Amino acid sequence: MPSCPECENDLDVELDEVEEGDVVACEECGTEYEVVGVEPLELVRVGDELDEDDELYEEEEEEE
């Protein structure tokens, strides 16, 4: 069973039932993760991708 990278609590994820794009949440700390890979299971913290995109957008604005 996978564990939460934030608090190391076990995540209640059925590996054979999740698909890419699903969002799972840690019951202990409430952190949400998006499934970006199934075999092996890869999780990305929801919101981390947006931060990178925002930074990229800000850099483009500065170049103009």
C-alpha positions as CSV (number, residue, x, y, z in Angstrom):
1,M,0.0,0.0,0.0
2,P,1.5,3.4,-0.9
3,S,2.1,6.0,1.8
4,C,1.6,9.7,1.9
5,P,4.9,11.6,1.2
6,E,3.8,14.3,3.6
7,C,2.9,12.4,6.7
8,E,3.9,8.8,5.8
9,N,0.3,7.5,6.6
10,D,-0.9,4.7,4.4
11,L,-3.0,6.0,1.5
12,D,-6.3,4.1,0.9
13,V,-5.7,3.4,-2.8
14,E,-6.8,0.3,-4.6
15,L,-3.9,-0.1,-7.1
16,D,-6.0,-2.1,-9.6
17,E,-8.9,0.5,-9.6
18,V,-7.0,3.8,-10.0
19,E,-6.5,5.5,-13.4
20,E,-4.3,8.4,-14.5
21,G,-6.0,11.6,-13.6
22,D,-7.7,10.3,-10.5
23,V,-7.2,12.4,-7.3
24,V,-6.6,10.7,-4.0
25,A,-6.4,12.3,-0.6
26,C,-4.6,11.4,2.6
27,E,-7.1,10.7,5.4
28,E,-4.5,11.8,8.0
29,C,-3.2,15.2,6.7
30,G,-5.7,15.9,3.9
31,T,-3.1,16.4,1.2
32,E,-4.4,15.6,-2.3
33,Y,-2.4,13.8,-5.0
34,E,-3.2,13.3,-8.7
35,V,-2.3,9.9,-10.1
36,V,0.1,10.5,-13.0
37,G,1.2,6.9,-13.5
38,V,-0.3,3.6,-12.7
39,E,2.4,1.0,-13.2
40,P,4.3,1.8,-11.0
41,L,2.0,4.1,-9.1
42,E,3.1,7.8,-9.4
43,L,1.5,10.6,-7.5
44,V,2.0,14.3,-7.8
45,R,0.7,16.7,-5.1
46,V,-2.2,18.7,-6.4
47,G,-1.2,22.3,-6.8
48,D,2.5,21.6,-7.4
49,E,2.0,21.6,-11.2
50,L,0.2,24.9,-11.1
51,D,3.0,26.6,-9.2
52,E,5.5,25.6,-11.9
53,D,3.1,26.9,-14.7
54,D,2.6,30.2,-12.8
55,E,6.4,30.7,-12.6
56,L,6.8,29.9,-16.3
57,Y,4.0,32.4,-17.2
58,E,5.6,35.1,-15.0
59,E,9.0,34.6,-16.7
60,E,7.5,34.9,-20.1
61,E,5.8,38.2,-19.1
62,E,9.2,39.6,-17.8
63,E,10.9,38.8,-21.2
64,E,8.4,40.9,-23.2
